[in-house]
Amino acid sequence: VMALLALYVFVLVAVLALVIAWREREVAGSFFPLARLLQAGALVWLKLSLVAVMTLTVCTYAGSMLFAALAGLMLALVAQLRPLAQAAHGLIWLRVWPNLGVFDVEPLLNGLAVSLPSLLLYWLGYMVLFTGVAAYVCHQRDY
C-alpha cells in the first residue's frame, strides 16, 4: 500500500511539475521552485500513508469491508480535526491521536520553512504504534 501511494503521489507531482514548467515557459515567469514541490509531495505521501496504516489497524478487527472503509474515513476525519482538541476541554482524549494538520502543505506553499526531520519522527512514531496495534490484534484474532 505504501509503494502504491508513493507511485500515485509521484505521478501526480510529475504531472504537476510538467504543467507548471509548461505554464512558466508560456508566460516567461517563475511560479514555484521544484524543490518545494517535491517537499509538498513528500508531505502528502506522509499524510496518506498515515491514513492507510490507521485504516489497516481497523481492518484487522473489522467484520466487513463497509465497516472498515467507513471507520478508516472516520479515523482520518478525527485526525484532521485534532487541532480542535486544544480548544475544547471535552475532547482532551484527542491529544493522543495523530494530527494530520501537521502534514498540510499550505505553510510550505506560502514560503514558510517546514521541518521535515521532525515530521518524519512524528510520522514514524505513529506508524510504529499503529502497525504494532494491527499486528497484535491480527495475532490475537481467532480465524
C-alpha positions in Angstrom: 0.0 0.0 0.0 2.9 2.4 0.9 4.5 1.7 -2.5 1.3 2.3 -4.4 0.7 5.5 -2.5 4.3 6.6 -3.3 3.7 5.8 -7.0 0.4 7.7 -7.0 1.9 10.8 -5.4 5.0 10.6 -7.6 2.9 10.6 -10.8 0.7 13.5 -9.6 3.8 15.5 -8.6 5.4 14.7 -12.0 2.3 15.8 -13.9 2.0 18.9 -11.8 5.7 19.7 -12.4 5.2 19.4 -16.2 2.2 21.6 -16.1 4.0 24.2 -14.1 7.0 24.1 -16.4 4.8 24.4 -19.5 3.0 27.4 -18.0 6.2 29.1 -16.9 7.5 28.8 -20.4 4.3 30.3 -21.8 4.4 33.4 -19.5 8.2 33.6 -19.2 8.0 33.7 -15.5 8.7 31.6 -12.5 5.9 30.2 -10.4 7.2 27.7 -8.0 10.5 26.1 -7.2 10.8 22.4 -7.9 12.4 21.6 -4.5 9.3 23.0 -2.7 7.0 20.9 -5.0 8.9 17.8 -4.1 8.7 18.6 -0.4 4.9 19.1 -0.8 4.7 15.7 -2.5 6.6 14.1 0.4 4.2 15.7 2.9 1.2 14.4 1.0 2.7 10.9 0.9 3.4 11.0 4.7 -0.2 12.0 5.4 -1.7 9.4 3.0 0.5 6.6 4.4 -0.6 7.5 8.0 -4.2 7.3 7.0 -3.5 4.0 5.3 -1.9 2.5 8.4 -4.8 3.7 10.6 -7.2 2.0 8.2 -5.1 -1.1 8.2 -5.4 -1.2 12.0 -9.2 -1.0 11.7 -9.2 -3.7 9.0 -7.6 -6.2 11.4 -10.7 -6.4 13.5 -13.4 -5.2 11.0 -16.1 -7.7 10.2 -17.0 -6.2 6.8 -15.4 -4.1 4.1 -18.0 -1.4 4.5 -17.3 -1.0 8.2 -13.5 -0.9 7.5 -13.9 1.8 4.9 -16.2 3.9 7.0 -14.2 3.5 10.1 -11.0 4.4 8.3 -12.7 7.5 6.9 -13.9 8.5 10.4 -10.4 8.0 11.9 -8.9 10.2 9.2 -11.6 12.8 9.9 -10.8 12.8 13.6 -7.1 13.1 12.8 -7.7 16.0 10.6 -9.9 17.8 13.2 -7.5 17.1 16.0 -6.3 20.7 16.3 -9.8 21.5 17.7 -8.9 19.4 20.8 -6.8 22.2 22.2 -9.8 24.5 22.3 -12.5 22.0 23.6 -11.9 20.6 27.1 -14.3 17.7 26.5 -12.1 16.5 23.6 -8.9 16.2 25.6 -8.6 12.5 24.7 -7.9 13.5 21.1 -4.5 14.8 22.1 -3.0 11.3 21.9 -4.4 10.9 18.3 -2.2 11.8 15.3 -2.6 15.3 14.0 -2.8 15.2 10.2 -2.8 19.0 10.1 1.0 19.0 10.7 1.3 17.5 7.2 -0.6 20.3 5.4 1.3 21.8 2.5 -0.1 25.3 2.9 2.8 26.7 5.0 5.2 25.3 2.5 3.4 26.8 -0.4 3.4 30.2 1.4 7.2 30.1 1.6 7.5 29.1 5.3 10.1 26.5 6.3 8.8 23.0 7.2 11.0 20.8 9.5 10.9 17.5 7.6 13.1 15.6 10.1 10.8 16.3 13.0 7.8 15.5 10.9 9.5 12.2 9.9 10.0 11.3 13.6 6.4 12.2 14.3 5.2 10.1 11.4 7.5 7.2 12.2 6.2 7.1 15.8 2.6 6.8 14.8 3.4 4.3 12.0 5.2 2.0 14.5 2.3 2.4 17.0 -0.5 1.6 14.6 1.4 -1.2 12.9 2.1 -2.7 16.3 -1.5 -2.5 17.3 -2.6 -4.0 14.0 -0.1 -6.9 14.4 -1.2 -7.5 17.9 -4.9 -7.5 17.0 -4.3 -9.7 14.0 -2.2 -12.1 16.1 -5.0 -12.4 18.8 -7.7 -12.8 16.2 -9.3 -16.2 16.1 -9.8 -17.3 12.5 
